[in-house]
């Protein structure tokens, strides 16, 4: 009996697929290069990959088109240096010893760079450092903000081993330099006033993101030039929300939700999106797993490497946690978020939710003060000024994605409130999170953003005191 030619072709295709495997199956035996891009003060949805129509980000968008976009990725804190310390150590900010702005990492804190070095990697930190002097020895090479030095370091690296590159931007951090985007194209969220000052402020911020995107393109071009683009795991995220009122330093989604994009040819199917909850405390464990290194006992995060295949059954979290500690002003807030609900506990309700000092000095905040004084600022934009604040906040994110309606006193949500409160309490107990006995004082004026005179803030002594209390 003769076999039909179509069946012969089908048999060949099946055999080929068995021998070669799926187009996006990786060679797990080879250690990939690891490149991490860290934006400075960029909101999760302020790029084309997440749907923004006005900001030009072709290179970030290309990472998403060629990789996986995570739609529910969250920071442990919306404060730059504490966030970066948390990511690199794989620990919650209050467990790093560097949870407050500009506190240096203690020498005994182990960063993922050291563990990768021990696993055979050459390691590079480029750009904004923000980690303190005690841990500089945990990278093989450190260079500053000069982007030519970034490219040169990647070009001149040892070629006989894989590399880990931590590329930390200073954009789109304030202050802003120019504006080439029409103010009419600004997208004003409902918690900010839609006035000319806000639109100009946002347009200038957009420009900074465009400049950042250009550097992403330069780095990717260098990887292509070296022929290693397909051997490299690339991850892009931001260290906190945009530097505007009710964003940066808050535990609202506008502060802690981050863009997080992974490009990993052979492992990640291009053009995919993942809705699973992940936290940036999970990045370090993920990097170790991808490098084939044993997990670290010092890490508190969970690897999300299993999600890279697109298998949503491999999700690692039901909740993410976030904190706000001192950042220019007295603060102590904690939050837990599920896929649908957010619970916030304000431990210093006597203080308003003042944004960081650079945002207080911004045109947007100045306009908000003017409107407030004229009685023209609506309730949903008054959060930066109201005091005392409620000790508890609860939001239904499905119905209220901007977190404008606090449901903590709504009897219909008593069961949800109780559950979320219990989940947060359990996490705080498990991680030995305590309210400091000595409150850190404000260093800046809450209305003007100017530095207060006569305030001495000994960061080293404060860190040692907190460590003893824990």
Secondary structure as UniProt FT lines:
FT   HELIX           5..20
FT   TURN            23..24
FT   TURN            28..29
FT   STRAND          33..39
FT   TURN            44..45
FT   HELIX           48..50
FT   HELIX           58..65
FT   STRAND          68..70
FT   STRAND          73..74
FT   HELIX           80..89
FT   HELIX           93..95
FT   TURN            96..97
FT   TURN            101..102
FT   TURN            107..108
FT   HELIX           112..118
FT   TURN            119..120
FT   STRAND          122..127
FT   TURN            134..135
FT   HELIX           136..138
FT   STRAND          141..143
FT   HELIX           147..156
FT   TURN            159..160
FT   STRAND          163..168
FT   TURN            171..172
FT   HELIX           183..185
FT   TURN            190..191
FT   HELIX           196..225
FT   TURN            226..227
FT   HELIX           229..231
FT   STRAND          232..238
FT   TURN            245..246
FT   TURN            248..249
FT   HELIX           253..256
FT   STRAND          260..263
FT   TURN            265..267
FT   TURN            270..271
FT   STRAND          272..274
FT   STRAND          278..279
FT   HELIX           280..282
FT   HELIX           283..290
FT   TURN            291..292
FT   TURN            297..298
FT   HELIX           305..309
FT   HELIX           312..314
FT   STRAND          320..324
FT   STRAND          333..337
FT   STRAND          341..346
FT   TURN            349..350
FT   HELIX           357..360
FT   HELIX           363..373
FT   TURN            374..375
FT   HELIX           379..381
FT   TURN            383..385
FT   STRAND          392..396
FT   TURN            397..399
FT   TURN            401..402
FT   TURN            408..409
FT   HELIX           411..413
FT   HELIX           414..430
FT   TURN            431..432
FT   TURN            446..448
FT   TURN            453..454
FT   HELIX           459..469
//
